[in-house]
Amino acid sequence: MNETLIIIGLTLLGLCFGSFVNAAVWRIKKKKNLWNDRSQCVHCHHKLAAYDLIPVFSWLSLRGKCRYCKKPISRQYPFVEVAVALFFVGSYLFWPYMLTGVAPWLIFSLWLIAGVMLAILFIYDLKWLLLPDKATFPLIGVGVLTVAVKLVTAQDIATTLISTALAVLILSGIYLIVFIWSKGKWIGFGDVKLGLALALLLGDWQLALLALFLANLIGCIVVLPAMAQNKLKRTSHIPFGPFLIAGFIIAGLFGPAIIDWYLAISMIGIPTTDTI
C-alpha cells in the first residue's frame, strides 16, 4: 500500500478519534453513555450537529465559539484532535517492528486503539486527578488481546509469558506496593491498574523497566522546577498518570533502539578474552 495514502488515512482517523476522546472525557465525567449519547455544548447543552463536529475545521470556522450560545470552546478540542492524529502518524513512522503479515498489523492496530484510551486517561487525570475505570478496563482488555496475539505468533511461548509477567511486576506490582505502603497517599489505585494495562501492552520486562524510569524522570523534570518556584508544594496532589503514559509511549516506540544503544555503550571498555 502507498505510504502516503497510509499517512493520510492515519491522519484522518487520528483526527476523528481525537474528537471522540474530547467527547468521551466529558461523557465519563457526566456519567453518560460513552457510545450512544449525542455530543453537546458544555455551556448551553445544545445538541451538536454533524457539521459542528468536524475535527479542527469546526473549531476554526466558529472561531472557537459555540454556534448557539456564542460562549468560548476550549482550545483543548483542536489540540487533542491534532495530538491524537500526530500519535497515529508518529506511531506508524517510528514503529520499531516490521509491519509484514496480519499479526504485526493487528498489534499495531491495538496500539493505536490503546492510544485513544490513553488520551482519555491523560486528559481526565490532568483535569480531575482520577483514572476512570471506563477507560482503564477497556485498556486492560486491549493489553490482554495484544498478549494473546503475541502468544499465537511467538516462537517461544514460555519466554513471552515470563517477560510479560515480569513487566506486570515492574509496572503494576511496584505501584501496588507503594499504594499499600502509603495507604493511597502517594499514588492512587488507578495508577496500579494503568500500570497493569501498560505492562500487558509492552509485554517485555526491559521495555517496562525503561517506561518506569522514563515516567519518573519526566515527573522529576516537570515537578521539581515547579516546587522550586513554589508553584507546587510537597502536599500538592500531582497526577502521575500522564507521566506514566508519556514514559510508556517513548518506551513503546523508541525503547528497542534505546536498549540496544545502552547495551552497546555498556560493552565499551569491558575486556574481552583477546585483550586479557
CORBEL-V824599 format. One line per field, one symbol per residue. phi: phi as a letter, one per 30 degrees, with the letter a starting at -180 (. if undefined). A space follows every 10 residues. Layout:
phi->???
This chain:
phi->.ddddddddd dddddddddd eeddeddddd hcddccdddb ddcciddcde ddcdeieddd dchibddcci ddcededddd dddddddddd dddcedbdcb jddddddddd dddddddddd dedddddbha cdddcddddd dddddddddd ddcddbdddd dddddddddd dcdddddddd dchiddbcdd ddddeddddd ddibdddddd dddddddded dddeddddci dbcddddcdc eedddddddd ddcceedddd ddddddddjd dcddcd
